[in-house]
Amino acid sequence: KEIARAMGSALRSMWGDCPAVSRLFCAGYPIASAAIPVAAHLVPQAPALFLCCLFTVLRKGYVWTLFISWLYRPISHVLSLMAVLVEVYLALAYLPEREKDLGSCRFLVWAMLVVGV
């Protein structure tokens, strides 16, 4: 129990230090990764709108996937869920400092360009 409390307080302090766009990334990524498969029941092509691969970019013309593919990781088993949680933890650890250096607007543009390149 004590370890869980210590981890919880560490995560709360990391979340408290997060600027707005970093919070958006850290919350939006797991939410989108969980919501897109649910949306696929209503709109079957929904996952393809976020998957960045040669087929979706060149054949389908979904160029925006170059810049927003970081929002979605297909969660097919427990290990992919663990990967999402580790990525969110690392984002909480490293993105706030970058956002504070750049400012929120430039940080958002930087993040989109880094993913697109």
C-alpha positions in Angstrom: 0.0 0.0 0.0 2.8 2.4 0.8 4.4 1.9 -2.6 1.1 2.6 -4.3 0.6 5.8 -2.2 4.1 7.0 -3.1 3.6 6.3 -6.8 0.2 8.1 -6.6 1.7 11.2 -4.9 4.6 11.2 -7.5 2.2 11.1 -10.4 0.0 13.8 -8.8 2.9 16.1 -8.4 4.0 15.4 -12.0 0.5 16.1 -13.3 0.4 19.3 -11.2 3.6 20.6 -12.9 2.3 19.8 -16.4 1.3 22.8 -18.6 -1.9 22.6 -20.7 -0.7 21.0 -23.9 1.4 18.3 -22.1 -1.8 17.5 -20.1 -3.7 17.3 -23.3 -1.2 14.9 -24.8 -1.0 12.7 -21.7 -4.8 12.5 -21.3 -5.7 12.4 -25.0 -3.4 9.6 -26.0 -4.9 6.8 -23.8 -8.4 8.1 -24.3 -8.1 8.1 -28.1 -6.4 4.7 -28.0 -9.4 3.3 -26.1 -12.1 5.3 -27.9 -11.1 4.7 -31.5 -11.8 0.9 -31.5 -15.2 1.7 -29.9 -15.9 4.2 -32.7 -14.9 1.6 -35.2 -18.1 -0.3 -34.5 -20.0 2.8 -35.8 -17.5 3.9 -38.4 -15.4 0.9 -39.6 -12.7 3.1 -41.2 -12.1 5.1 -38.0 -8.8 3.4 -37.1 -7.4 4.0 -40.6 -7.9 7.7 -40.1 -5.2 7.6 -37.4 -2.8 4.8 -38.6 0.3 6.1 -40.4 1.6 3.7 -43.0 2.4 3.8 -46.7 -1.0 2.5 -47.7 -3.0 5.1 -45.7 -0.8 8.0 -46.8 0.0 7.2 -50.4 -3.0 5.1 -51.5 -5.8 6.6 -49.4 -4.4 10.1 -49.3 -4.7 10.4 -45.5 -1.7 12.8 -45.2 -2.8 14.1 -41.8 -1.9 10.7 -40.3 1.7 11.8 -40.6 1.0 14.4 -37.9 -1.7 12.8 -35.7 -0.7 9.2 -35.6 0.8 9.6 -32.1 -2.8 9.9 -30.8 -3.6 6.2 -31.4 -1.9 3.0 -30.5 -4.0 -0.1 -31.2 -4.5 -1.9 -27.9 -4.8 -5.6 -28.7 -3.5 -7.2 -25.5 -2.1 -6.4 -22.0 1.4 -5.6 -23.3 0.2 -2.9 -25.6 -1.8 -1.4 -22.7 1.3 -1.4 -20.6 3.2 0.3 -23.4 0.6 3.1 -23.5 0.9 3.5 -19.7 4.7 3.7 -19.9 4.6 6.2 -22.7 2.2 8.4 -20.7 4.5 8.2 -17.7 7.5 9.2 -19.8 5.5 12.0 -21.4 4.6 13.3 -17.9 8.3 13.2 -17.0 9.8 14.9 -20.1 7.2 16.9 -22.1 6.4 19.6 -19.5 10.0 20.8 -19.4 10.0 21.1 -23.3 6.7 22.9 -23.2 7.9 25.4 -20.6 11.0 26.1 -22.7 9.1 26.6 -26.0 5.7 27.9 -24.9 2.5 26.1 -25.5 1.9 27.1 -29.1 5.4 26.4 -30.3 5.4 23.2 -28.4 2.3 22.0 -30.2 3.8 22.8 -33.5 7.1 21.2 -32.5 5.3 18.0 -31.4 3.4 17.7 -34.7 6.6 18.3 -36.8 8.6 15.8 -34.8 5.9 13.2 -35.4 5.6 14.1 -39.0 9.3 13.9 -39.8 
